[in-house]
Amino acid sequence: MHVKSGSYTGTGVAQSPVTSLAFTPKALIIKGGANIGVFRTDTMAADSAKPLSGATALATGCITSLDANGFTIGTDARTNANGTVYRWLA
């Protein structure tokens, strides 16, 4: 099992890859600023993530994919607001 954590600064640009993991994550949690954190597992449908509190519905545009060496984020402010620093755990 691999576990890694890190951070990135949001740009608001769609399909922004984070490629510093060196493995495909099975699960990913992202939290930034005052935004509600989100998580995704490798068994969830493409472009879906679950908010860690509040609404029970899946969110789209947050974590668009889990990739061979990281993950890709969409434009949702919970994972990619311009200038916001996000922390992640995979």
N, CA, C and O atoms as a GROMACS GRO file, in nm:
protein
  360
    1MET      N    1   0.084  -0.116   0.000
    1MET     CA    2   0.000   0.000   0.000
    1MET      C    3   0.090   0.124   0.000
    1MET      O    4   0.192   0.128   0.068
    2HIS      N    5   0.049   0.225  -0.078
    2HIS     CA    6   0.119   0.352  -0.084
    2HIS      C    7   0.029   0.460  -0.027
    2HIS      O    8  -0.092   0.461  -0.051
    3VAL      N    9   0.086   0.551   0.049
    3VAL     CA   10   0.015   0.668   0.101
    3VAL      C   11   0.105   0.788   0.076
    3VAL      O   12   0.225   0.786   0.104
    4LYS      N   13   0.044   0.893   0.024
    4LYS     CA   14   0.122   1.013  -0.002
    4LYS      C   15   0.031   1.134   0.019
    4LYS      O   16  -0.090   1.126  -0.002
    5SER      N   17   0.090   1.245   0.059
    5SER     CA   18   0.014   1.369   0.075
    5SER      C   19   0.090   1.480   0.007
    5SER      O   20   0.209   1.469  -0.021
    6GLY      N   21   0.020   1.588  -0.019
    6GLY     CA   22   0.084   1.701  -0.083
    6GLY      C   23  -0.011   1.818  -0.091
    6GLY      O   24  -0.116   1.820  -0.027
    7SER      N   25   0.027   1.915  -0.171
    7SER     CA   26  -0.056   2.034  -0.189
    7SER      C   27  -0.038   2.088  -0.330
    7SER      O   28   0.058   2.054  -0.400
    8TYR      N   29  -0.132   2.171  -0.369
    8TYR     CA   30  -0.124   2.243  -0.496
    8TYR      C   31  -0.205   2.371  -0.480
    8TYR      O   32  -0.287   2.382  -0.390
    9THR      N   33  -0.180   2.467  -0.568
    9THR     CA   34  -0.257   2.591  -0.569
    9THR      C   35  -0.350   2.588  -0.688
    9THR      O   36  -0.307   2.565  -0.802
   10GLY      N   37  -0.478   2.610  -0.663
   10GLY     CA   38  -0.578   2.607  -0.769
   10GLY      C   39  -0.555   2.715  -0.873
   10GLY      O   40  -0.503   2.823  -0.844
   11THR      N   41  -0.596   2.683  -0.996
   11THR     CA   42  -0.584   2.778  -1.108
   11THR      C   43  -0.720   2.809  -1.171
   11THR      O   44  -0.733   2.907  -1.244
   12GLY      N   45  -0.819   2.726  -1.144
   12GLY     CA   46  -0.949   2.741  -1.206
   12GLY      C   47  -0.955   2.685  -1.346
   12GLY      O   48  -1.061   2.689  -1.409
   13VAL      N   49  -0.845   2.632  -1.397
   13VAL     CA   50  -0.838   2.576  -1.532
   13VAL      C   51  -0.886   2.431  -1.530
   13VAL      O   52  -0.843   2.351  -1.447
   14ALA      N   53  -0.977   2.399  -1.622
   14ALA     CA   54  -1.033   2.263  -1.630
   14ALA      C   55  -0.925   2.161  -1.663
   14ALA      O   56  -0.827   2.191  -1.731
   15GLN      N   57  -0.945   2.041  -1.613
   15GLN     CA   58  -0.859   1.926  -1.641
   15GLN      C   59  -0.714   1.951  -1.604
   15GLN      O   60  -0.623   1.926  -1.684
   16SER      N   61  -0.692   2.001  -1.484
   16SER     CA   62  -0.557   2.027  -1.434
   16SER      C   63  -0.502   1.902  -1.366
   16SER      O   64  -0.558   1.858  -1.266
   17PRO      N   65  -0.392   1.844  -1.417
   17PRO     CA   66  -0.336   1.723  -1.356
   17PRO      C   67  -0.244   1.754  -1.238
   17PRO      O   68  -0.174   1.855  -1.238
   18VAL      N   69  -0.246   1.665  -1.140
   18VAL     CA   70  -0.149   1.665  -1.030
   18VAL      C   71  -0.075   1.533  -1.046
   18VAL      O   72  -0.133   1.427  -1.028
   19THR      N   73   0.054   1.540  -1.079
   19THR     CA   74   0.126   1.420  -1.123
   19THR      C   75   0.245   1.384  -1.036
   19THR      O   76   0.344   1.332  -1.087
   20SER      N   77   0.239   1.410  -0.909
   20SER     CA   78   0.356   1.386  -0.823
   20SER      C   79   0.342   1.262  -0.735
   20SER      O   80   0.418   1.248  -0.639
   21LEU      N   81   0.248   1.173  -0.766
   21LEU     CA   82   0.226   1.059  -0.678
   21LEU      C   83   0.314   0.938  -0.709
   21LEU      O   84   0.360   0.871  -0.616
   22ALA      N   85   0.338   0.908  -0.836
   22ALA     CA   86   0.413   0.790  -0.880
   22ALA      C   87   0.337   0.660  -0.858
   22ALA      O   88   0.397   0.553  -0.860
   23PHE      N   89   0.206   0.668  -0.837
   23PHE     CA   90   0.119   0.551  -0.831
   23PHE      C   91  -0.025   0.596  -0.858
   23PHE      O   92  -0.056   0.715  -0.851
   24THR      N   93  -0.111   0.501  -0.890
   24THR     CA   94  -0.252   0.532  -0.912
   24THR      C   95  -0.324   0.525  -0.778
   24THR      O   96  -0.326   0.419  -0.715
   25PRO      N   97  -0.384   0.634  -0.734
   25PRO     CA   98  -0.451   0.632  -0.604
   25PRO      C   99  -0.576   0.543  -0.604
   25PRO      O  100  -0.649   0.539  -0.702
   26LYS      N  101  -0.598   0.475  -0.495
   26LYS     CA  102  -0.722   0.399  -0.472
   26LYS      C  103  -0.827   0.488  -0.409
   26LYS      O  104  -0.947   0.469  -0.430
   27ALA      N  105  -0.781   0.586  -0.331
   27ALA     CA  106  -0.870   0.682  -0.265
   27ALA      C  107  -0.797   0.815  -0.255
   27ALA      O  108  -0.674   0.820  -0.244
   28LEU      N  109  -0.875   0.925  -0.260
   28LEU     CA  110  -0.816   1.057  -0.258
   28LEU      C  111  -0.908   1.152  -0.180
   28LEU      O  112  -1.029   1.151  -0.201
   29ILE      N  113  -0.850   1.231  -0.093
   29ILE     CA  114  -0.922   1.335  -0.019
   29ILE      C  115  -0.855   1.468  -0.053
   29ILE      O  116  -0.732   1.478  -0.052
   30ILE      N  117  -0.936   1.570  -0.083
   30ILE     CA  118  -0.884   1.705  -0.112
   30ILE      C  119  -0.962   1.806  -0.028
   30ILE      O  120  -1.084   1.800  -0.018
   31LYS      N  121  -0.888   1.899   0.034
   31LYS     CA  122  -0.949   2.006   0.115
   31LYS      C  123  -0.870   2.133   0.094
   31LYS      O  124  -0.747   2.132   0.100
   32GLY      N  125  -0.940   2.244   0.069
   32GLY     CA  126  -0.872   2.371   0.050
   32GLY      C  127  -0.953   2.487   0.103
   32GLY      O  128  -1.074   2.494   0.082
   33GLY      N  129  -0.887   2.580   0.171
   33GLY     CA  130  -0.951   2.700   0.221
   33GLY      C  131  -1.074   2.670   0.306
   33GLY      O  132  -1.074   2.575   0.385
   34ALA      N  133  -1.178   2.751   0.290
   34ALA     CA  134  -1.303   2.731   0.364
   34ALA      C  135  -1.396   2.634   0.294
   34ALA      O  136  -1.507   2.609   0.342
   35ASN      N  137  -1.352   2.577   0.182
   35ASN     CA  138  -1.435   2.484   0.106
   35ASN      C  139  -1.453   2.352   0.180
   35ASN      O  140  -1.366   2.310   0.256
   36ILE      N  141  -1.567   2.289   0.156
   36ILE     CA  142  -1.591   2.155   0.209
   36ILE      C  143  -1.499   2.058   0.135
   36ILE      O  144  -1.489   2.065   0.012
   37GLY      N  145  -1.434   1.970   0.207
   37GLY     CA  146  -1.348   1.870   0.145
   37GLY      C  147  -1.429   1.770   0.065
   37GLY      O  148  -1.549   1.753   0.087
   38VAL      N  149  -1.362   1.704  -0.030
   38VAL     CA  150  -1.426   1.600  -0.111
   38VAL      C  151  -1.335   1.478  -0.115
   38VAL      O  152  -1.214   1.487  -0.092
   39PHE      N  153  -1.395   1.362  -0.144
   39PHE     CA  154  -1.314   1.243  -0.162
   39PHE      C  155  -1.365   1.163  -0.280
   39PHE      O  156  -1.480   1.178  -0.323
   40ARG      N  157  -1.278   1.078  -0.331
   40ARG     CA  158  -1.314   0.988  -0.441
   40ARG      C  159  -1.236   0.859  -0.423
   40ARG      O  160  -1.123   0.860  -0.375
   41THR      N  161  -1.299   0.748  -0.461
   41THR     CA  162  -1.232   0.620  -0.462
   41THR      C  163  -1.226   0.569  -0.606
   41THR      O  164  -1.295   0.620  -0.694
   42ASP      N  165  -1.143   0.468  -0.628
   42ASP     CA  166  -1.129   0.414  -0.763
   42ASP      C  167  -1.252   0.334  -0.807
   42ASP      O  168  -1.260   0.296  -0.924
   43THR      N  169  -1.346   0.308  -0.719
   43THR     CA  170  -1.468   0.237  -0.757
   43THR      C  171  -1.583   0.332  -0.794
   43THR      O  172  -1.688   0.286  -0.838
   44MET      N  173  -1.563   0.462  -0.776
   44MET     CA  174  -1.667   0.559  -0.809
   44MET      C  175  -1.664   0.589  -0.959
   44MET      O  176  -1.561   0.575  -1.025
   45ALA      N  177  -1.778   0.631  -1.012
   45ALA     CA  178  -1.791   0.665  -1.154
   45ALA      C  179  -1.698   0.780  -1.190
   45ALA      O  180  -1.661   0.862  -1.105
   46ALA      N  181  -1.660   0.786  -1.316
   46ALA     CA  182  -1.574   0.893  -1.366
   46ALA      C  183  -1.635   1.029  -1.334
   46ALA      O  184  -1.757   1.046  -1.337
   47ASP      N  185  -1.551   1.125  -1.303
   47ASP     CA  186  -1.589   1.262  -1.272
   47ASP      C  187  -1.692   1.271  -1.160
   47ASP      O  188  -1.787   1.349  -1.169
   48SER      N  189  -1.674   1.191  -1.056
   48SER     CA  190  -1.761   1.204  -0.940
   48SER      C  191  -1.677   1.207  -0.814
   48SER      O  192  -1.572   1.144  -0.806
   49ALA      N  193  -1.726   1.280  -0.716
   49ALA     CA  194  -1.661   1.291  -0.586
   49ALA      C  195  -1.771   1.310  -0.483
   49ALA      O  196  -1.882   1.352  -0.518
   50LYS      N  197  -1.743   1.280  -0.359
   50LYS     CA  198  -1.840   1.292  -0.251
   50LYS      C  199  -1.795   1.400  -0.156
   50LYS      O  200  -1.684   1.394  -0.103
   51PRO      N  201  -1.880   1.503  -0.132
   51PRO     CA  202  -1.848   1.603  -0.030
   51PRO      C  203  -1.836   1.535   0.108
   51PRO      O  204  -1.909   1.440   0.137
   52LEU      N  205  -1.745   1.582   0.191
   52LEU     CA  206  -1.723   1.522   0.323
   52LEU      C  207  -1.828   1.566   0.425
   52LEU      O  208  -1.832   1.510   0.534
   53SER      N  209  -1.911   1.663   0.391
   53SER     CA  210  -2.022   1.701   0.478
   53SER      C  211  -2.129   1.767   0.392
   53SER      O  212  -2.105   1.802   0.276
   54GLY      N  213  -2.246   1.784   0.450
   54GLY     CA  214  -2.353   1.851   0.377
   54GLY      C  215  -2.426   1.758   0.284
   54GLY      O  216  -2.470   1.650   0.323
   55ALA      N  217  -2.440   1.799   0.160
   55ALA     CA  218  -2.519   1.727   0.060
   55ALA      C  219  -2.475   1.582   0.047
   55ALA      O  220  -2.356   1.551   0.056
   56THR      N  221  -2.570   1.495   0.025
   56THR     CA  222  -2.539   1.353   0.009
   56THR      C  223  -2.515   1.316  -0.136
   56THR      O  224  -2.462   1.208  -0.163
   57ALA      N  225  -2.552   1.402  -0.230
   57ALA     CA  226  -2.535   1.372  -0.372
   57ALA      C  227  -2.387   1.379  -0.412
   57ALA      O  228  -2.309   1.454  -0.353
   58LEU      N  229  -2.352   1.300  -0.513
   58LEU     CA  230  -2.217   1.308  -0.568
   58LEU      C  231  -2.199   1.439  -0.641
   58LEU      O  232  -2.293   1.492  -0.700
   59ALA      N  233  -2.079   1.491  -0.638
   59ALA     CA  234  -2.046   1.615  -0.706
   59ALA      C  235  -1.966   1.584  -0.832
   59ALA      O  236  -1.888   1.488  -0.833
   60THR      N  237  -1.983   1.662  -0.937
   60THR     CA  238  -1.902   1.648  -1.057
   60THR      C  239  -1.816   1.773  -1.073
   60THR      O  240  -1.845   1.877  -1.015
   61GLY      N  241  -1.709   1.760  -1.152
   61GLY     CA  242  -1.620   1.873  -1.175
   61GLY      C  243  -1.517   1.895  -1.067
   61GLY      O  244  -1.443   1.993  -1.071
   62CYS      N  245  -1.512   1.806  -0.969
   62CYS     CA  246  -1.414   1.818  -0.859
   62CYS      C  247  -1.289   1.738  -0.891
   62CYS      O  248  -1.183   1.794  -0.918
   63ILE      N  249  -1.301   1.606  -0.887
   63ILE     CA  250  -1.192   1.514  -0.918
   63ILE      C  251  -1.236   1.438  -1.042
   63ILE      O  252  -1.319   1.348  -1.034
   64THR      N  253  -1.182   1.474  -1.157
   64THR     CA  254  -1.232   1.416  -1.281
   64THR      C  255  -1.175   1.277  -1.310
   64THR      O  256  -1.241   1.197  -1.376
   65SER      N  257  -1.054   1.248  -1.260
   65SER     CA  258  -0.999   1.113  -1.280
   65SER      C  259  -0.888   1.084  -1.180
   65SER      O  260  -0.822   1.174  -1.129
   66LEU      N  261  -0.869   0.955  -1.155
   66LEU     CA  262  -0.754   0.904  -1.081
   66LEU      C  263  -0.662   0.844  -1.186
   66LEU      O  264  -0.703   0.756  -1.261
   67ASP      N  265  -0.539   0.892  -1.194
   67ASP     CA  266  -0.450   0.860  -1.305
   67ASP      C  267  -0.332   0.772  -1.262
   67ASP      O  268  -0.314   0.745  -1.143
   68ALA      N  269  -0.254   0.728  -1.360
   68ALA     CA  270  -0.142   0.637  -1.335
   68ALA      C  271  -0.039   0.694  -1.238
   68ALA      O  272   0.024   0.619  -1.165
   69ASN      N  273  -0.021   0.825  -1.236
   69ASN     CA  274   0.078   0.884  -1.144
   69ASN      C  275   0.021   1.002  -1.067
   69ASN      O  276   0.096   1.090  -1.024
   70GLY      N  277  -0.112   1.005  -1.050
   70GLY     CA  278  -0.173   1.114  -0.976
   70GLY      C  279  -0.322   1.123  -0.999
   70GLY      O  280  -0.392   1.022  -0.998
   71PHE      N  281  -0.370   1.245  -1.019
   71PHE     CA  282  -0.514   1.267  -1.038
   71PHE      C  283  -0.535   1.395  -1.117
   71PHE      O  284  -0.443   1.477  -1.131
   72THR      N  285  -0.656   1.413  -1.168
   72THR     CA  286  -0.691   1.531  -1.245
   72THR      C  287  -0.811   1.598  -1.180
   72THR      O  288  -0.908   1.531  -1.144
   73ILE      N  289  -0.804   1.730  -1.166
   73ILE     CA  290  -0.913   1.806  -1.105
   73ILE      C  291  -0.986   1.887  -1.211
   73ILE      O  292  -0.928   1.924  -1.314
   74GLY      N  293  -1.112   1.915  -1.185
   74GLY     CA  294  -1.193   1.998  -1.274
   74GLY      C  295  -1.192   2.142  -1.228
   74GLY      O  296  -1.093   2.190  -1.172
   75THR      N  297  -1.302   2.213  -1.253
   75THR     CA  298  -1.308   2.356  -1.221
   75THR      C  299  -1.390   2.388  -1.097
   75THR      O  300  -1.404   2.505  -1.062
   76ASP      N  301  -1.444   2.288  -1.030
   76ASP     CA  302  -1.524   2.312  -0.910
   76ASP      C  303  -1.437   2.379  -0.803
   76ASP      O  304  -1.323   2.339  -0.782
   77ALA      N  305  -1.490   2.479  -0.736
   77ALA     CA  306  -1.416   2.555  -0.634
   77ALA      C  307  -1.371   2.468  -0.517
   77ALA      O  308  -1.276   2.504  -0.447
   78ARG      N  309  -1.437   2.356  -0.494
   78ARG     CA  310  -1.396   2.269  -0.383
   78ARG      C  311  -1.259   2.206  -0.407
   78ARG      O  312  -1.195   2.160  -0.313
   79THR      N  313  -1.214   2.205  -0.534
   79THR     CA  314  -1.083   2.147  -0.565
   79THR      C  315  -0.994   2.234  -0.653
   79THR      O  316  -0.878   2.201  -0.675
   80ASN      N  317  -1.047   2.347  -0.705
   80ASN     CA  318  -0.966   2.421  -0.802
   80ASN      C  319  -1.004   2.568  -0.814
   80ASN      O  320  -1.016   2.618  -0.927
   81ALA      N  321  -1.023   2.638  -0.705
   81ALA     CA  322  -1.047   2.783  -0.712
   81ALA      C  323  -0.913   2.854  -0.732
   81ALA      O  324  -0.814   2.820  -0.667
   82ASN      N  325  -0.910   2.950  -0.820
   82ASN     CA  326  -0.787   3.022  -0.852
   82ASN      C  327  -0.726   3.084  -0.726
   82ASN      O  328  -0.792   3.161  -0.655
   83GLY      N  329  -0.600   3.051  -0.698
   83GLY     CA  330  -0.527   3.108  -0.585
   83GLY      C  331  -0.546   3.037  -0.452
   83GLY      O  332  -0.477   3.071  -0.356
   84THR      N  333  -0.636   2.941  -0.443
   84THR     CA  334  -0.658   2.868  -0.319
   84THR      C  335  -0.558   2.754  -0.306
   84THR      O  336  -0.535   2.681  -0.403
   85VAL      N  337  -0.500   2.736  -0.189
   85VAL     CA  338  -0.408   2.626  -0.164
   85VAL      C  339  -0.491   2.507  -0.115
   85VAL      O  340  -0.573   2.520  -0.025
   86TYR      N  341  -0.468   2.391  -0.176
   86TYR     CA  342  -0.539   2.267  -0.142
   86TYR      C  343  -0.439   2.165  -0.090
   86TYR      O  344  -0.325   2.157  -0.138
   87ARG      N  345  -0.482   2.089   0.008
   87ARG     CA  346  -0.405   1.975   0.061
   87ARG      C  347  -0.475   1.848   0.016
   87ARG      O  348  -0.598   1.842   0.011
   88TRP      N  349  -0.397   1.747  -0.015
   88TRP     CA  350  -0.455   1.620  -0.057
   88TRP      C  351  -0.384   1.503   0.013
   88TRP      O  352  -0.269   1.514   0.056
   89LEU      N  353  -0.458   1.392   0.022
   89LEU     CA  354  -0.408   1.268   0.079
   89LEU      C  355  -0.456   1.155  -0.010
   89LEU      O  356  -0.576   1.141  -0.035
   90ALA      N  357  -0.362   1.075  -0.058
   90ALA     CA  358  -0.398   0.964  -0.148
   90ALA      C  359  -0.343   0.834  -0.090
   90ALA      O  360  -0.361   0.728  -0.150
   0.00000   0.00000   0.00000
